[in-house]
Amino acid sequence: MDREKTFQLHLDPDLVEEFNESLGKHEHISEQISFVEKAFEGKKYRGVPAWDCICTCVHRIRDGVAYLNDQKLGSMKYRSAFDFINFINNAAVVLDCVQMLADILGVDLSEENSRTAAFNMVGTDGKGTDKQYFEFLRSLCGVHPAETDRHRRYQGADMVSCPYLAWTHTFSIPMPEAWGNCDIHAHAFVNKSNSWGEDVCIQMSQVFAHIKYRYSLLNKIGNELERYQERKIEELRGTPIPDRGDDENEADFIDRLKGIEEERFGSNNDYVYDFAKKALQFVPSNKANVAASRRYANAWRFALSLQLNVLRDMSREGIDHAGIDYDDTDWILFEHLLYLHCHADELKPFGYNLEKIHYLDGTSGPSDSSWGRLKLYEMDEVLGKYVAFDYETDSDEELYMLSRIALYEIALRNPCEVNDAIPFDSKYRSSDAMEKGGGMR
């Protein structure tokens, strides 16, 4: 016999990655999925959020696929085919996770669950399926070899036991004809006097076919996920978001948009809304900085008008939402206005400084803020061209806001997303920042 024969499965890892991409495309919408479908009737956890479980399933499927694809089966180093036992247990985890995702999203797999094309084993009552026979094999060979008792249509007794399973190509004598062309032989004792039990003959091509088919159901589940997201998005688009009211001040308007964003996209941008409110309320202590601070505040008002479109349309793409029709960073103007990255030659020597001046934003301790002041002071020859810093009397928060204003002015003179998004209007730009040549288009 061929003692070197091996078996190896190949599952397409892109399939789970495509599902994960669909999951993350509208992550906050996906996070709102709960255990509410029929499969969870009577469960104590019915109605609770399913996001953690969904993520667990995706991670388990991804890692399980990598593991299964890496296994070369067919070794008999011990008295049983332990490589197959490990394989079928880990395969079952992958398939159980696929089923759980279907249950969570309410995907009807009744037709798929009745399939018999892989094993063609319908059992004693003629009603068995591939799914049920695979579960029987796993129970008998892997998880309940001493007591397999829940698969009556495939058992010759109320309870069967499996002492061993072996790769048939390692046998030193020919297989009995009754076993057919099987790759693994498992023996099932039926616990009856004068009975040798039953032969369970396993063909790896059938096992692989079943696993591949069940794994492929991620396509159908992913399509239902996208339909769920589209329905929720349409519901949110149909819920009006009023403009700023006549009796609504800017701070209240920003807080209202912040609350709506938390509902529709999550809380990732909470701190951006908080900073926008500070930028609009900022009054510089030095009159020399008033004009620049007004331009920066007006830029935030423009960004907030785009953010209103984002929330209404449930889209971050395009000029009416992002301010530009391209962006490799996945950011929109609303986010760019806080960080103000640009390709300015004068800033290139100060990468470390730009990182550390965030210590002045009011959230750091005295030691860090002192270091932030020093790093800001080292940039005075560049930033001081656009605003006037007073390192003796200005608070940390004022220095930080002035640094943002200076970086905004620099951004309007260099290729970057902010320059391309901000209109060429004196409300937002000084006279020497009106040249179109500085943008990225």
The 8 nearest C-alpha neighbors of each residue, nearest first, counted from 0:
[[1, 168, 2, 169, 171, 170, 173, 172],
 [2, 0, 3, 168, 4, 169, 170, 167],
 [1, 3, 169, 4, 168, 0, 170, 74],
 [4, 2, 1, 5, 73, 74, 168, 169],
 [5, 3, 2, 1, 73, 168, 6, 74],
 [4, 6, 73, 72, 71, 3, 7, 74],
 [7, 5, 72, 71, 73, 8, 4, 203],
 [6, 8, 71, 70, 72, 9, 5, 68],
 [9, 7, 68, 207, 10, 67, 6, 70],
 [10, 8, 68, 11, 7, 67, 211, 64],
 [9, 11, 12, 64, 211, 68, 8, 214],
 [10, 12, 13, 14, 9, 64, 15, 215],
 [13, 11, 14, 15, 10, 64, 16, 61],
 [14, 12, 16, 11, 15, 17, 18, 10],
 [13, 15, 17, 12, 16, 11, 18, 217],
 [14, 16, 18, 17, 13, 12, 19, 61],
 [17, 15, 19, 13, 18, 14, 20, 12],
 [18, 16, 20, 14, 19, 15, 13, 21],
 [19, 17, 15, 21, 16, 20, 221, 22],
 [18, 20, 22, 16, 17, 21, 15, 23],
 [19, 21, 17, 23, 22, 18, 24, 16],
 [22, 20, 18, 24, 19, 23, 17, 225],
 [23, 21, 19, 20, 24, 26, 18, 29],
 [22, 24, 26, 20, 25, 21, 19, 29],
 [23, 25, 21, 22, 26, 20, 19, 29],
 [26, 24, 23, 28, 27, 29, 22, 228],
 [27, 25, 23, 29, 28, 24, 22, 30],
 [26, 28, 30, 264, 29, 265, 25, 31],
 [29, 27, 30, 26, 25, 31, 228, 231],
 [30, 28, 26, 27, 31, 32, 22, 25],
 [29, 31, 27, 50, 28, 32, 26, 48],
 [30, 32, 29, 28, 33, 48, 27, 50],
 [33, 31, 30, 29, 49, 48, 50, 34],
 [34, 32, 48, 49, 47, 35, 46, 31],
 [35, 33, 46, 45, 49, 47, 103, 36],
 [34, 36, 46, 33, 45, 39, 37, 103],
 [37, 35, 38, 105, 39, 34, 103, 102],
 [36, 38, 39, 40, 35, 105, 102, 34],
 [39, 37, 36, 40, 102, 103, 105, 35],
 [40, 38, 42, 37, 45, 36, 41, 34],
 [39, 41, 37, 42, 38, 45, 36, 35],
 [40, 42, 39, 43, 45, 44, 38, 37],
 [43, 41, 45, 39, 44, 40, 38, 34],
 [44, 42, 45, 41, 39, 40, 46, 47],
 [43, 45, 42, 47, 46, 34, 39, 41],
 [46, 44, 34, 42, 43, 47, 39, 35],
 [47, 45, 34, 35, 33, 44, 48, 49],
 [46, 48, 33, 45, 44, 34, 49, 35],
 [49, 47, 33, 50, 32, 34, 46, 31],
 [48, 50, 33, 52, 51, 34, 32, 53],
 [51, 49, 53, 30, 52, 48, 54, 32],
 [52, 50, 54, 53, 49, 55, 48, 30],
 [51, 53, 55, 49, 50, 54, 56, 48],
 [54, 52, 50, 56, 55, 51, 49, 57],
 [55, 53, 57, 51, 56, 52, 58, 50],
 [56, 54, 52, 58, 53, 57, 59, 51],
 [57, 55, 96, 59, 53, 54, 58, 60],
 [56, 58, 54, 60, 55, 59, 61, 53],
 [59, 57, 61, 55, 60, 56, 62, 54],
 [60, 58, 56, 62, 57, 61, 63, 55],
 [59, 61, 93, 63, 57, 58, 62, 64],
 [62, 60, 58, 64, 63, 59, 57, 15],
 [63, 61, 65, 59, 64, 60, 58, 66],
 [62, 64, 60, 66, 65, 61, 59, 93],
 [63, 65, 67, 61, 66, 62, 60, 68],
 [64, 66, 62, 68, 63, 67, 69, 61],
 [67, 65, 63, 69, 64, 68, 62, 70],
 [66, 68, 64, 69, 70, 65, 63, 8],
 [69, 67, 9, 65, 8, 66, 70, 64],
 [68, 70, 66, 67, 65, 71, 7, 8],
 [71, 69, 67, 68, 72, 7, 66, 8],
 [72, 70, 7, 6, 5, 69, 73, 8],
 [71, 73, 6, 5, 74, 70, 82, 7],
 [74, 72, 5, 166, 4, 6, 75, 71],
 [73, 75, 76, 72, 80, 82, 166, 5],
 [76, 74, 77, 80, 79, 73, 78, 166],
 [77, 75, 74, 78, 80, 79, 81, 82],
 [76, 78, 75, 79, 80, 81, 74, 165],
 [77, 79, 75, 80, 76, 163, 165, 164],
 [80, 78, 164, 163, 165, 77, 81, 75],
 [81, 79, 165, 82, 83, 75, 164, 166],
 [80, 82, 84, 83, 79, 85, 77, 75],
 [81, 83, 85, 80, 84, 86, 72, 74],
 [82, 84, 86, 81, 85, 80, 87, 72],
 [85, 83, 81, 141, 86, 87, 82, 88],
 [86, 84, 88, 82, 83, 87, 81, 89],
 [85, 87, 83, 89, 84, 88, 90, 82],
 [86, 88, 90, 84, 89, 85, 83, 91],
 [89, 87, 91, 85, 90, 86, 84, 92],
 [88, 90, 92, 91, 86, 87, 85, 63],
 [89, 91, 87, 93, 92, 88, 86, 94],
 [90, 92, 94, 88, 89, 93, 95, 87],
 [93, 91, 89, 95, 90, 94, 96, 88],
 [94, 92, 60, 90, 96, 91, 95, 63],
 [93, 95, 97, 91, 96, 92, 98, 90],
 [96, 94, 98, 92, 97, 93, 91, 99],
 [97, 95, 99, 56, 93, 98, 94, 92],
 [96, 98, 94, 100, 95, 99, 93, 101],
 [97, 99, 95, 101, 96, 100, 102, 94],
 [100, 98, 96, 102, 101, 97, 103, 95],
 [101, 99, 103, 97, 102, 98, 104, 96],
 [100, 102, 106, 98, 104, 99, 103, 220],
 [103, 101, 99, 105, 100, 104, 38, 106],
 [102, 104, 100, 101, 105, 34, 99, 36],
 [105, 103, 101, 102, 106, 100, 224, 223],
 [104, 106, 102, 103, 36, 101, 107, 37],
 [107, 105, 101, 104, 108, 102, 220, 223],
 [106, 108, 109, 105, 101, 110, 102, 111],
 [109, 107, 111, 110, 112, 106, 101, 113],
 [108, 110, 112, 111, 107, 113, 114, 106],
 [111, 109, 113, 112, 108, 114, 107, 115],
 [110, 112, 108, 114, 113, 109, 213, 216],
 [111, 113, 109, 110, 114, 108, 130, 128],
 [114, 112, 110, 111, 128, 109, 115, 129],
 [113, 115, 111, 112, 128, 116, 129, 110],
 [116, 114, 129, 119, 128, 117, 118, 113],
 [117, 115, 119, 114, 118, 129, 209, 128],
 [116, 118, 205, 209, 115, 119, 208, 129],
 [119, 117, 120, 205, 129, 116, 115, 132],
 [120, 118, 115, 116, 117, 121, 129, 128],
 [121, 119, 118, 122, 127, 128, 115, 132],
 [120, 122, 127, 125, 126, 128, 119, 123],
 [123, 121, 152, 153, 127, 125, 124, 120],
 [122, 124, 152, 125, 153, 121, 126, 127],
 [123, 125, 126, 122, 152, 121, 127, 153],
 [124, 126, 121, 122, 123, 127, 120, 152],
 [127, 125, 121, 124, 122, 128, 123, 152],
 [126, 128, 121, 122, 125, 131, 120, 132],
 [129, 127, 115, 131, 130, 113, 114, 121],
 [128, 130, 115, 132, 131, 118, 114, 133],
 [131, 129, 133, 128, 132, 112, 134, 114],
 [130, 132, 134, 128, 133, 129, 135, 127],
 [131, 133, 135, 129, 134, 130, 128, 136],
 [134, 132, 136, 130, 135, 131, 129, 137],
 [133, 135, 131, 137, 132, 136, 138, 130],
 [134, 136, 132, 138, 133, 137, 150, 139],
 [137, 135, 133, 139, 138, 134, 140, 132],
 [136, 138, 134, 141, 140, 135, 139, 87],
 [139, 137, 143, 142, 135, 136, 141, 140],
 [138, 140, 144, 136, 137, 143, 147, 141],
 [141, 139, 137, 144, 138, 136, 84, 161],
 [142, 140, 84, 137, 138, 139, 143, 144],
 [141, 143, 138, 144, 137, 140, 139, 88],
 [144, 142, 138, 146, 147, 145, 139, 141],
 [145, 143, 139, 161, 160, 146, 140, 142],
 [146, 144, 160, 143, 161, 147, 159, 162],
 [147, 145, 143, 160, 144, 148, 159, 158],
 [146, 148, 159, 143, 158, 139, 138, 144],
 [147, 149, 158, 150, 157, 146, 159, 151],
 [150, 148, 151, 147, 135, 158, 157, 154],
 [149, 151, 152, 153, 148, 135, 154, 147],
 [150, 152, 154, 153, 149, 148, 157, 156],
 [151, 153, 122, 123, 150, 154, 124, 127],
 [152, 154, 122, 151, 150, 123, 155, 135],
 [155, 153, 151, 156, 152, 150, 159, 157],
 [154, 156, 189, 153, 157, 159, 197, 151],
 [157, 155, 158, 154, 189, 159, 151, 190],
 [158, 156, 148, 151, 159, 154, 155, 189],
 [157, 159, 148, 156, 147, 146, 189, 160],
 [158, 160, 189, 147, 188, 187, 146, 156],
 [161, 159, 145, 188, 187, 144, 146, 147],
 [160, 162, 187, 144, 186, 163, 139, 188],
 [163, 161, 160, 186, 144, 164, 187, 145],
 [164, 162, 79, 161, 185, 186, 165, 78],
 [163, 165, 185, 79, 184, 80, 186, 183],
 [164, 166, 80, 79, 184, 183, 167, 185],
 [167, 165, 183, 168, 182, 169, 73, 80],
 [166, 168, 169, 182, 183, 170, 165, 184],
 [167, 169, 0, 1, 170, 166, 2, 182],
 [170, 168, 2, 167, 166, 0, 171, 1],
 [171, 169, 172, 167, 168, 0, 173, 166],
 [170, 172, 169, 0, 173, 168, 167, 174],
 [171, 173, 170, 174, 0, 169, 175, 167],
 [174, 172, 175, 171, 170, 0, 176, 167],
 [173, 175, 176, 172, 178, 167, 170, 179],
 [176, 174, 177, 178, 173, 179, 172, 180],
 [175, 177, 178, 179, 174, 180, 173, 181],
 [178, 176, 175, 179, 174, 198, 180, 200],
 [179, 177, 176, 175, 200, 181, 180, 174],
 [178, 180, 177, 176, 181, 175, 200, 174],
 [179, 181, 178, 182, 202, 176, 200, 174],
 [182, 180, 202, 201, 200, 179, 183, 178],
 [181, 183, 202, 167, 166, 201, 203, 184],
 [184, 182, 166, 201, 165, 167, 181, 200],
 [183, 185, 200, 165, 164, 199, 201, 167],
 [186, 184, 164, 199, 163, 198, 200, 183],
 [185, 187, 198, 161, 199, 197, 163, 188],
 [188, 186, 161, 197, 160, 196, 159, 189],
 [187, 189, 196, 160, 159, 190, 161, 197],
 [188, 190, 159, 196, 156, 191, 155, 187],
 [191, 189, 188, 159, 192, 158, 194, 156],
 [192, 190, 189, 194, 193, 188, 196, 156],
 [193, 191, 194, 190, 195, 189, 196, 188],
 [192, 194, 191, 195, 196, 190, 189, 188],
 [195, 193, 196, 192, 191, 189, 190, 188],
 [196, 194, 188, 193, 197, 189, 191, 187],
 [195, 197, 188, 189, 194, 187, 198, 186],
 [198, 196, 187, 186, 188, 199, 195, 189],
 [197, 199, 186, 200, 185, 187, 184, 196],
 [200, 198, 185, 184, 186, 197, 201, 187],
 [201, 199, 184, 181, 183, 178, 198, 185],
 [200, 202, 183, 181, 182, 184, 203, 199],
 [203, 201, 181, 182, 204, 205, 206, 183],
 [202, 204, 206, 205, 207, 182, 201, 6],
 [203, 205, 207, 202, 206, 208, 117, 209],
 [204, 206, 208, 117, 203, 207, 202, 118],
 [207, 205, 203, 209, 208, 204, 210, 202],
 [206, 208, 204, 210, 205, 209, 203, 211],
 [209, 207, 205, 211, 206, 210, 117, 204],
 [208, 210, 212, 206, 207, 211, 117, 213],
 [209, 211, 207, 213, 212, 208, 214, 206],
 [212, 210, 214, 208, 209, 213, 215, 207],
 [211, 213, 215, 209, 214, 210, 208, 216],
 [212, 214, 210, 215, 216, 211, 209, 94],
 [213, 215, 211, 216, 212, 210, 217, 94],
 [216, 214, 212, 217, 213, 218, 211, 14],
 [217, 215, 218, 219, 214, 213, 220, 212],
 [216, 218, 220, 215, 219, 221, 214, 97],
 [219, 217, 221, 216, 220, 215, 222, 14],
 [218, 220, 222, 216, 221, 217, 223, 106],
 [219, 221, 217, 223, 222, 218, 101, 224],
 [222, 220, 224, 218, 223, 219, 18, 217],
 [221, 223, 219, 225, 224, 220, 218, 226],
 [222, 224, 226, 220, 221, 225, 227, 219],
 [225, 223, 221, 227, 222, 226, 220, 228],
 [224, 226, 228, 222, 227, 223, 229, 221],
 [225, 227, 223, 229, 228, 224, 230, 222],
 [228, 226, 224, 230, 225, 229, 223, 231],
 [227, 229, 225, 231, 226, 230, 232, 28],
 [228, 230, 226, 232, 227, 231, 233, 225],
 [231, 229, 233, 227, 228, 232, 226, 234],
 [232, 230, 234, 228, 233, 229, 227, 235],
 [233, 231, 229, 235, 234, 230, 228, 236],
 [232, 234, 236, 230, 235, 231, 229, 237],
 [233, 235, 231, 237, 232, 236, 230, 238],
 [236, 234, 232, 238, 237, 233, 231, 263],
 [237, 235, 233, 238, 234, 312, 311, 232],
 [236, 238, 234, 235, 233, 239, 311, 232],
 [237, 239, 235, 236, 234, 240, 311, 233],
 [240, 238, 237, 241, 311, 236, 235, 242],
 [239, 241, 311, 238, 242, 310, 307, 259],
 [242, 240, 239, 243, 244, 307, 311, 238],
 [243, 241, 244, 240, 307, 252, 304, 245],
 [244, 242, 252, 247, 241, 245, 249, 248],
 [243, 245, 247, 246, 242, 241, 248, 252],
 [244, 246, 247, 243, 248, 242, 249, 252],
 [245, 247, 244, 248, 243, 249, 251, 252],
 [248, 246, 244, 245, 251, 243, 252, 249],
 [249, 247, 251, 250, 252, 246, 245, 244],
 [250, 248, 252, 251, 253, 247, 276, 279],
 [249, 251, 253, 252, 248, 276, 254, 247],
 [252, 250, 254, 253, 248, 249, 255, 247],
 [251, 253, 249, 255, 250, 254, 243, 248],
 [254, 252, 256, 250, 255, 251, 257, 249],
 [255, 253, 257, 251, 252, 256, 250, 258],
 [254, 256, 252, 258, 257, 253, 251, 259],
 [257, 255, 259, 253, 258, 254, 260, 252],
 [256, 258, 254, 260, 255, 259, 253, 272],
 [257, 259, 261, 255, 256, 260, 254, 262],
 [260, 258, 256, 262, 261, 257, 263, 255],
 [261, 259, 263, 257, 264, 262, 258, 256],
 [260, 262, 265, 266, 258, 259, 264, 263],
 [261, 263, 259, 260, 265, 264, 258, 266],
 [264, 262, 260, 261, 265, 259, 27, 28],
 [265, 263, 27, 260, 261, 262, 266, 28],
 [264, 266, 261, 27, 267, 262, 263, 260],
 [265, 267, 261, 269, 268, 264, 260, 262],
 [268, 266, 269, 265, 270, 261, 264, 271],
 [269, 267, 271, 270, 266, 272, 265, 257],
 [270, 268, 272, 266, 271, 267, 273, 257],
 [269, 271, 273, 272, 268, 274, 267, 275],
 [272, 270, 274, 268, 273, 269, 275, 334],
 [273, 271, 275, 269, 274, 270, 257, 276],
 [274, 272, 270, 276, 271, 275, 269, 277],
 [273, 275, 277, 271, 276, 272, 270, 278],
 [276, 274, 272, 278, 277, 273, 271, 279],
 [275, 277, 279, 273, 274, 278, 250, 280],
 [278, 276, 274, 280, 275, 279, 281, 273],
 [279, 277, 275, 281, 276, 280, 296, 274],
 [278, 280, 296, 276, 277, 281, 275, 299],
 [281, 279, 277, 278, 276, 282, 250, 296],
 [280, 282, 278, 279, 277, 283, 292, 400],
 [281, 283, 280, 284, 289, 292, 279, 278],
 [284, 282, 285, 288, 289, 281, 286, 397],
 [283, 285, 286, 282, 393, 288, 397, 289],
 [284, 286, 287, 283, 288, 289, 387, 388],
 [287, 285, 289, 288, 284, 283, 290, 282],
 [286, 288, 285, 289, 387, 290, 386, 291],
 [289, 287, 286, 291, 386, 290, 285, 292],
 [290, 288, 292, 286, 291, 287, 293, 283],
 [291, 289, 293, 292, 288, 294, 287, 286],
 [292, 290, 294, 293, 288, 289, 295, 404],
 [291, 293, 295, 289, 294, 290, 296, 288],
 [294, 292, 296, 290, 295, 291, 297, 289],
 [293, 295, 427, 297, 291, 292, 296, 426],
 [296, 294, 298, 292, 293, 297, 404, 291],
 [297, 295, 293, 279, 299, 298, 294, 278],
 [296, 298, 300, 294, 299, 295, 427, 293],
 [299, 297, 295, 301, 296, 300, 427, 302],
 [298, 300, 302, 296, 297, 301, 303, 275],
 [301, 299, 297, 303, 298, 302, 304, 296],
 [300, 302, 298, 304, 299, 303, 297, 305],
 [301, 303, 299, 305, 333, 304, 300, 332],
 [302, 304, 306, 300, 305, 301, 299, 307],
 [305, 303, 301, 307, 306, 302, 300, 308],
 [306, 304, 320, 308, 302, 303, 307, 319],
 [307, 305, 303, 309, 308, 304, 302, 310],
 [306, 308, 304, 310, 305, 309, 303, 311],
 [309, 307, 311, 305, 306, 310, 320, 312],
 [310, 308, 306, 314, 320, 307, 312, 313],
 [309, 311, 313, 307, 308, 312, 306, 260],
 [310, 312, 308, 309, 313, 236, 307, 240],
 [311, 313, 314, 309, 310, 236, 308, 235],
 [314, 312, 310, 309, 311, 236, 232, 315],
 [313, 315, 309, 312, 316, 320, 310, 308],
 [316, 314, 320, 309, 321, 317, 313, 331],
 [317, 315, 314, 321, 320, 324, 318, 319],
 [318, 316, 324, 320, 319, 321, 323, 322],
 [317, 319, 322, 323, 324, 321, 320, 316],
 [320, 318, 317, 322, 305, 321, 308, 323],
 [321, 319, 305, 309, 315, 318, 317, 322],
 [320, 322, 331, 318, 323, 332, 317, 315],
 [323, 321, 318, 420, 320, 332, 319, 331],
 [324, 322, 318, 321, 420, 325, 317, 419],
 [323, 325, 317, 318, 316, 322, 326, 321],
 [326, 324, 323, 327, 317, 316, 318, 321],
 [325, 327, 328, 329, 330, 324, 323, 416],
 [326, 328, 329, 325, 330, 416, 331, 324],
 [327, 329, 330, 326, 331, 325, 335, 416],
 [330, 328, 327, 326, 331, 315, 325, 316],
 [329, 331, 328, 334, 335, 332, 326, 321],
 [330, 332, 321, 333, 334, 335, 322, 329],
 [333, 331, 335, 334, 321, 322, 336, 302],
 [332, 334, 302, 331, 336, 335, 306, 303],
 [335, 333, 332, 336, 331, 337, 330, 271],
 [334, 336, 332, 339, 338, 337, 333, 331],
 [337, 335, 339, 334, 333, 338, 332, 417],
 [336, 338, 335, 334, 339, 271, 403, 333],
 [337, 339, 335, 340, 336, 334, 403, 406],
 [340, 338, 336, 335, 337, 407, 406, 341],
 [341, 339, 338, 342, 415, 335, 410, 406],
 [340, 342, 415, 410, 343, 339, 414, 413],
 [343, 341, 414, 413, 344, 415, 340, 346],
 [342, 344, 345, 346, 341, 413, 347, 409],
 [343, 345, 347, 346, 342, 348, 413, 341],
 [344, 346, 343, 347, 381, 348, 349, 342],
 [347, 345, 344, 349, 343, 348, 350, 381],
 [346, 348, 344, 349, 345, 350, 343, 342],
 [349, 347, 346, 350, 345, 344, 351, 352],
 [348, 350, 352, 346, 347, 351, 353, 378],
 [351, 349, 353, 352, 348, 347, 354, 346],
 [352, 350, 354, 353, 349, 355, 374, 348],
 [351, 353, 374, 349, 355, 354, 350, 356],
 [354, 352, 350, 351, 356, 355, 349, 357],
 [353, 355, 351, 352, 356, 357, 350, 358],
 [354, 356, 352, 357, 371, 353, 358, 351],
 [355, 357, 371, 358, 353, 359, 354, 375],
 [356, 358, 359, 355, 360, 354, 371, 399],
 [359, 357, 368, 356, 371, 363, 360, 355],
 [360, 358, 395, 357, 368, 399, 361, 356],
 [361, 359, 396, 357, 358, 362, 399, 395],
 [362, 360, 359, 363, 396, 395, 358, 368],
 [361, 363, 360, 364, 358, 359, 357, 368],
 [364, 362, 358, 361, 367, 368, 365, 359],
 [363, 365, 367, 366, 368, 362, 358, 361],
 [366, 364, 368, 367, 369, 363, 370, 358],
 [367, 365, 369, 368, 364, 370, 363, 371],
 [366, 368, 370, 369, 364, 365, 358, 363],
 [367, 369, 371, 358, 365, 359, 370, 366],
 [370, 368, 372, 366, 371, 367, 365, 373],
 [369, 371, 367, 373, 368, 372, 374, 366],
 [372, 370, 356, 368, 374, 358, 355, 369],
 [373, 371, 375, 369, 370, 374, 376, 368],
 [374, 372, 376, 370, 375, 371, 377, 369],
 [373, 375, 352, 371, 377, 376, 372, 370],
 [376, 374, 372, 378, 377, 373, 356, 371],
 [375, 377, 373, 379, 378, 374, 372, 390],
 [376, 378, 374, 375, 379, 373, 380, 352],
 [379, 377, 375, 376, 380, 381, 382, 374],
 [378, 380, 383, 376, 382, 381, 377, 375],
 [379, 381, 378, 383, 382, 384, 377, 376],
 [382, 380, 379, 378, 383, 384, 345, 346],
 [383, 381, 379, 384, 405, 385, 378, 380],
 [384, 382, 379, 386, 385, 381, 380, 387],
 [385, 383, 382, 381, 386, 380, 387, 379],
 [384, 386, 383, 405, 382, 408, 387, 291],
 [387, 385, 383, 288, 405, 384, 388, 401],
 [386, 388, 383, 288, 389, 287, 385, 285],
 [389, 387, 390, 386, 383, 398, 393, 401],
 [388, 390, 393, 391, 392, 387, 398, 285],
 [389, 391, 393, 392, 388, 372, 376, 398],
 [392, 390, 389, 393, 394, 388, 372, 395],
 [391, 393, 389, 390, 394, 388, 284, 395],
 [394, 392, 389, 390, 397, 391, 398, 395],
 [395, 393, 397, 396, 398, 392, 390, 391],
 [394, 396, 359, 398, 397, 399, 393, 361],
 [395, 397, 399, 394, 398, 360, 359, 361],
 [398, 396, 400, 394, 399, 395, 393, 401],
 [399, 397, 401, 395, 396, 400, 402, 393],
 [398, 400, 402, 396, 397, 359, 401, 360],
 [401, 399, 403, 397, 402, 398, 396, 404],
 [400, 402, 404, 398, 403, 399, 397, 405],
 [401, 403, 399, 405, 400, 404, 398, 406],
 [404, 402, 400, 406, 401, 405, 407, 399],
 [403, 405, 401, 407, 402, 406, 295, 292],
 [406, 404, 402, 408, 407, 385, 403, 382],
 [405, 407, 409, 403, 408, 404, 410, 402],
 [408, 406, 404, 410, 405, 409, 403, 339],
 [407, 409, 405, 411, 406, 410, 404, 385],
 [408, 410, 406, 412, 407, 411, 405, 413],
 [411, 409, 407, 413, 412, 408, 341, 418],
 [412, 410, 418, 408, 409, 413, 432, 407],
 [411, 413, 409, 410, 437, 432, 408, 414],
 [412, 414, 437, 410, 411, 343, 415, 438],
 [415, 413, 438, 439, 437, 342, 341, 418],
 [416, 414, 341, 418, 417, 439, 438, 413],
 [415, 417, 419, 418, 420, 439, 414, 323],
 [418, 416, 420, 419, 415, 421, 332, 410],
 [419, 417, 411, 415, 416, 438, 420, 421],
 [418, 420, 416, 438, 417, 421, 439, 415],
 [419, 421, 322, 417, 323, 418, 416, 422],
 [420, 422, 418, 419, 417, 423, 298, 427],
 [423, 421, 424, 420, 427, 419, 428, 418],
 [424, 422, 433, 421, 428, 425, 427, 435],
 [423, 425, 426, 422, 427, 428, 433, 421],
 [424, 426, 428, 427, 429, 423, 430, 294],
 [427, 425, 424, 294, 428, 297, 293, 298],
 [428, 426, 294, 425, 424, 298, 297, 295],
 [429, 427, 425, 432, 424, 426, 294, 430],
 [428, 430, 432, 431, 425, 433, 427, 291],
 [429, 431, 432, 433, 428, 425, 434, 424],
 [430, 432, 429, 433, 434, 428, 412, 411],
 [433, 431, 429, 430, 412, 434, 428, 411],
 [434, 432, 431, 430, 423, 435, 428, 429],
 [433, 435, 436, 432, 437, 431, 412, 423],
 [436, 434, 437, 438, 433, 423, 432, 419],
 [437, 435, 434, 438, 414, 439, 413, 412],
 [436, 438, 413, 414, 412, 435, 434, 439],
 [437, 439, 414, 419, 418, 436, 440, 415],
 [440, 438, 414, 415, 419, 437, 416, 418],
 [439, 438, 419, 414, 436, 437, 415, 416]]
